[in-house]
Structure formats: C-alpha cells, structure tokens
Amino acid sequence: MGSLLNDVNILITKRVGDLSRLDHIKETIENNKQLYDSDRKYLDELIDRHLFSKETPDTPKAQPTTLKDDSSQEHPKKEEPKDTSVEINKEITSEGSFCGNCGKSLKQGTNFCPSCGNKKKKIPSSNKQMDTNKIERTESMLGAIFLGIVGFAVLLIGFGIVASSLEMPAMFAGQYIILGLFVVIIGGVIMYGAKRMVKKKKSHFVCGYCKYIAATERELYNHSLVCEKKLAEES
C-alpha cells in the first residue's frame, strides 16, 4: 500500500487525471480501506500510462558505410514533445460518463455498462436543444406564476391589515390574513413540485441505487460512492 500511495502522490504532483478522484483514492489508502474496483482500475491505467510506460524509443539500426559525403546524409528528425495538456483533457472528457442505472464509470465509446449491462441512452442533439428551450420556457412561466401567487397573497394580507385598522370585526380581518398565508404555503408547495419536475427533465444523471437526481455527472459519481458505502455497511 505504501508504494501505491507514492504512485498516487506522484500523479497528483504531475496533475494527471481527475485530481478530486485521486484525492479520494489517496484518502481511502491512508485510512487503510479497500479501494473500489472502478477506482483501482482507473488508478492502474494512470500508473501504466504516465509512470511505467512501456513505450521505448526504437534503437537506431547500423547504417552501412557509403562513399557519400556527410552533407548528403539525412539528419534524423527530432520528435516533437507531446502536448500533455491535450492528453489530460481527452482523458477527463473520456472519463466523464457514468451509467444511469448503477452509477459505474463508463469508457468512451462504450454502449453497455460492464457492471449491470444497462444500455447507454443516446440523446439526439436536435431533440436535446428543443428540450432545453422547453425547459427554459417552463422555468420562466413558473417564475411568473410564483410572482403572481406572492402578489395575490400580499394583497390579501394587506386587505386584512387595512380591515383591522378600520376597526372592522377581528374575524373579518383575520380571514384575509389567514387566507393570504394559506395561499403562500400552497403556492410554495406547488412551486417545489414543479421545480422538481423541471429538474428531472433537465437532468439525465439518476443514481441507480436510490434514484437520486443529480445536476452534474460529478455529483452523480460522489453520490454513488456514498450509496456504495451504505450498501457495503448494510451487507
């Protein structure tokens, strides 16, 4: 475990891969806990790729002696250094896909989850753009409705305050105030449910363990880790 921890520290120092995930793996190793299979596989790939690369430069073959001038000999081309930032960006984008059923990480180009066998859903770009426009219109409409409910509730409460100041019966004034508060509560419940529905339509990241709806893939990954720990403790 010590050498594995050293490899993780080297990867973090080189800023290779997903730093937040590497920090989580480092914390797990330091606490003498067992790594998940997906984390261990991810770590082994990074170590093989960046620390113990098997690629070795080809040994130059012996050139036969010729009577040609040295000026006519071709100079070997120098290999240009690879842009590691591009590789890191490709690596991050390729690792940013997760199964919507079980939450396991999926490699780029994988159509089926290797853990649960669930098929990865593909969303056409045109339909996704249309859904985004509908969601934006729905959010604007919900905001207008909520402002209308709040305005109506304030109006009712204002009537109640005016009625009490004009020495009208207390019951008459209290009815307006209670009705206004009731409208605010009902409106808040309706808005919460509506926003929840919008969030379901807007987000495609659903935890396979508890059906929790995450806003981003990173949130889904972190939530899936929590669910895995709970299941491990229960078992």
C-alpha positions as CSV (number, residue, x, y, z in Angstrom):
1,M,0.0,0.0,0.0
2,G,3.0,2.3,0.6
3,S,4.2,2.1,-3.0
4,L,0.7,2.6,-4.2
5,L,0.3,5.7,-2.1
6,N,3.6,7.0,-3.5
7,D,2.3,6.5,-7.0
8,V,-0.9,8.4,-6.2
9,N,1.2,11.3,-4.8
10,I,3.3,11.4,-7.9
11,L,0.2,11.5,-10.1
12,I,-1.2,14.3,-8.0
13,T,2.1,16.2,-8.3
14,K,2.1,15.8,-12.0
15,R,-1.6,16.9,-12.1
16,V,-2.5,13.9,-14.2
17,G,-6.1,12.7,-14.4
18,D,-9.0,13.7,-12.2
19,L,-7.4,15.4,-9.2
20,S,-10.6,15.2,-7.0
21,R,-10.9,11.5,-7.6
22,L,-7.2,10.9,-6.9
23,D,-7.6,12.8,-3.6
24,H,-10.5,10.5,-2.7
25,I,-8.3,7.4,-3.6
26,K,-5.4,8.8,-1.5
27,E,-7.7,9.3,1.5
28,T,-9.0,5.7,1.1
29,I,-5.5,4.3,1.1
30,E,-4.3,6.4,4.0
31,N,-7.3,5.1,6.1
32,N,-6.3,1.5,5.2
33,K,-9.6,0.9,3.4
34,Q,-10.2,-1.2,0.4
35,L,-10.4,0.6,-3.0
36,Y,-13.4,0.0,-5.2
37,D,-12.8,-2.0,-8.4
38,S,-13.5,1.0,-10.6
39,D,-11.1,3.3,-8.6
40,R,-8.3,0.6,-8.7
41,K,-8.8,0.0,-12.4
42,Y,-8.7,3.8,-13.0
43,L,-5.5,4.1,-10.9
44,D,-3.8,1.2,-12.6
45,E,-4.5,2.8,-16.0
46,L,-3.0,6.1,-15.0
47,I,0.1,4.4,-13.5
48,D,0.7,2.3,-16.6
49,R,0.2,5.3,-18.9
50,H,2.2,8.0,-17.1
51,L,4.6,6.3,-14.6
52,F,5.5,3.0,-16.1
53,S,5.0,3.5,-19.8
54,K,6.2,0.5,-21.8
55,E,7.0,2.6,-24.9
56,T,10.7,2.7,-25.6
57,P,12.4,4.5,-28.4
58,D,13.5,2.3,-31.3
59,T,17.2,1.6,-31.3
60,P,18.8,3.0,-34.4
61,K,20.0,0.4,-36.9
62,A,23.6,0.4,-38.0
63,Q,23.9,2.3,-41.3
64,P,26.1,0.7,-44.0
65,T,29.2,2.7,-44.8
66,T,29.0,4.5,-48.0
67,L,31.2,6.8,-50.0
68,K,28.7,9.7,-50.0
69,D,29.5,13.0,-48.4
70,D,28.4,13.7,-44.9
71,S,26.4,16.6,-46.2
72,S,24.2,14.3,-48.2
73,Q,23.2,12.2,-45.2
74,E,19.8,12.9,-43.8
75,H,19.7,14.1,-40.3
76,P,17.2,12.2,-38.1
77,K,14.1,14.1,-37.3
78,K,13.7,15.1,-33.8
79,E,10.5,14.0,-32.2
80,E,8.3,16.9,-31.0
81,P,7.2,16.8,-27.4
82,K,3.7,15.7,-26.9
83,D,1.2,18.1,-25.5
84,T,0.3,16.5,-22.2
85,S,-2.5,19.1,-21.6
86,V,-4.4,17.7,-24.6
87,E,-4.0,14.2,-23.4
88,I,-5.2,15.2,-19.9
89,N,-8.2,17.0,-21.4
90,K,-9.1,13.9,-23.6
91,E,-8.7,11.7,-20.5
92,I,-11.0,13.9,-18.4
93,T,-13.7,14.0,-21.2
94,S,-13.5,10.3,-21.8
95,E,-13.9,9.5,-18.1
96,G,-16.9,11.8,-17.6
97,S,-19.5,9.2,-18.5
98,F,-21.4,7.2,-15.9
99,C,-24.1,4.5,-16.0
100,G,-27.6,5.9,-15.3
101,N,-28.6,2.6,-13.7
102,C,-25.8,1.7,-11.3
103,G,-23.5,4.8,-11.4
104,K,-20.4,3.0,-12.6
105,S,-18.0,4.9,-14.8
106,L,-18.1,4.1,-18.5
107,K,-15.3,4.4,-21.0
108,Q,-15.7,6.5,-24.1
109,G,-17.4,4.6,-26.9
110,T,-19.0,2.0,-24.5
111,N,-22.7,1.4,-25.3
112,F,-23.3,-1.1,-22.4
113,C,-22.4,-0.9,-18.7
114,P,-19.9,-3.7,-17.9
115,S,-21.3,-3.9,-14.3
116,C,-25.1,-4.1,-14.8
117,G,-25.4,-4.4,-18.6
118,N,-27.7,-1.4,-18.9
119,K,-27.6,0.2,-22.4
120,K,-26.4,3.7,-22.6
121,K,-29.0,6.1,-23.8
122,K,-28.2,8.4,-26.7
123,I,-29.9,11.8,-27.0
124,P,-30.0,13.4,-30.4
125,S,-28.6,16.9,-30.3
126,S,-31.6,18.5,-32.1
127,N,-34.1,16.9,-29.6
128,K,-31.8,18.0,-26.7
129,Q,-31.8,21.6,-27.9
130,M,-35.6,21.5,-28.2
131,D,-35.9,20.1,-24.7
132,T,-33.6,22.8,-23.4
133,N,-35.8,25.5,-24.9
134,K,-38.9,24.0,-23.5
135,I,-37.3,23.8,-20.0
136,E,-36.3,27.4,-20.2
137,R,-39.8,28.5,-21.2
138,T,-41.2,26.3,-18.4
139,E,-38.9,27.9,-15.8
140,S,-39.9,31.4,-17.0
141,M,-43.6,30.5,-16.7
142,L,-43.1,29.1,-13.2
143,G,-41.3,32.3,-12.1
144,A,-44.2,34.4,-13.4
145,I,-46.8,32.2,-11.7
146,F,-44.9,32.3,-8.4
147,L,-44.7,36.1,-8.5
148,G,-48.4,36.2,-9.2
149,I,-49.2,34.0,-6.2
150,V,-46.9,36.1,-3.9
151,G,-48.6,39.3,-5.2
152,F,-52.1,37.9,-4.6
153,A,-51.1,36.7,-1.1
154,V,-49.6,40.1,-0.2
155,L,-52.8,41.7,-1.5
156,L,-55.0,39.5,0.8
157,I,-52.8,40.2,3.8
158,G,-52.9,43.9,3.0
159,F,-56.7,43.8,3.0
160,G,-56.6,42.1,6.4
161,I,-54.3,44.8,7.8
162,V,-56.5,47.6,6.4
163,A,-59.6,45.9,7.7
164,S,-58.1,45.7,11.2
165,S,-57.1,49.4,11.1
166,L,-60.6,50.5,10.1
167,E,-62.0,48.9,13.3
168,M,-63.8,46.1,11.3
169,P,-64.5,42.9,13.1
170,A,-61.4,41.0,14.0
171,M,-62.7,37.8,12.4
172,F,-63.2,39.6,9.1
173,A,-59.7,41.0,9.1
174,G,-58.2,37.7,10.3
175,Q,-59.8,35.8,7.4
176,Y,-57.8,37.8,4.9
177,I,-54.6,37.3,6.7
178,I,-55.1,33.5,7.2
179,L,-56.2,33.2,3.5
180,G,-53.1,35.1,2.4
181,L,-50.8,32.8,4.4
182,F,-52.6,29.7,3.1
183,V,-52.1,30.9,-0.5
184,V,-48.3,31.4,0.2
185,I,-48.0,27.9,1.6
186,I,-50.0,26.2,-1.2
187,G,-48.0,28.2,-3.8
188,G,-44.7,27.2,-2.2
189,V,-45.7,23.5,-2.3
190,I,-46.8,23.8,-5.9
191,M,-43.6,25.6,-6.9
192,Y,-41.4,23.0,-5.2
193,G,-43.1,20.2,-7.0
194,A,-42.9,22.0,-10.4
195,K,-39.2,22.7,-10.0
196,R,-38.7,19.1,-9.0
197,M,-40.3,18.0,-12.3
198,V,-38.2,20.5,-14.3
199,K,-35.1,19.2,-12.6
200,K,-36.0,15.6,-13.6
201,K,-36.4,16.7,-17.3
202,K,-33.3,18.9,-17.2
203,S,-31.0,16.3,-15.6
204,H,-30.1,12.9,-17.1
205,F,-28.0,11.8,-14.2
206,V,-30.0,9.4,-12.0
207,C,-28.5,7.2,-9.3
208,G,-29.1,3.6,-9.9
209,Y,-29.2,2.8,-6.1
210,C,-31.7,5.3,-4.8
211,K,-33.0,7.1,-8.0
212,Y,-31.5,10.4,-6.7
213,I,-31.4,13.0,-9.5
214,A,-28.0,14.8,-9.8
215,A,-27.4,18.0,-11.6
216,T,-24.0,17.0,-12.9
217,E,-22.0,13.8,-13.6
218,R,-19.6,14.7,-10.8
219,E,-22.4,15.0,-8.3
220,L,-23.8,11.6,-9.5
221,Y,-20.4,10.0,-9.0
222,N,-19.9,11.3,-5.5
223,H,-23.5,10.3,-4.6
224,S,-22.9,6.8,-6.0
225,L,-19.9,6.4,-3.8
226,V,-22.0,7.3,-0.7
227,C,-24.6,4.7,-1.8
228,E,-22.0,2.1,-2.3
229,K,-20.6,2.7,1.2
230,K,-24.1,2.4,2.7
231,L,-24.7,-0.9,0.9
232,A,-21.3,-2.2,2.0
233,E,-22.1,-1.3,5.6
234,E,-25.5,-2.9,5.5
235,S,-24.2,-6.1,3.9
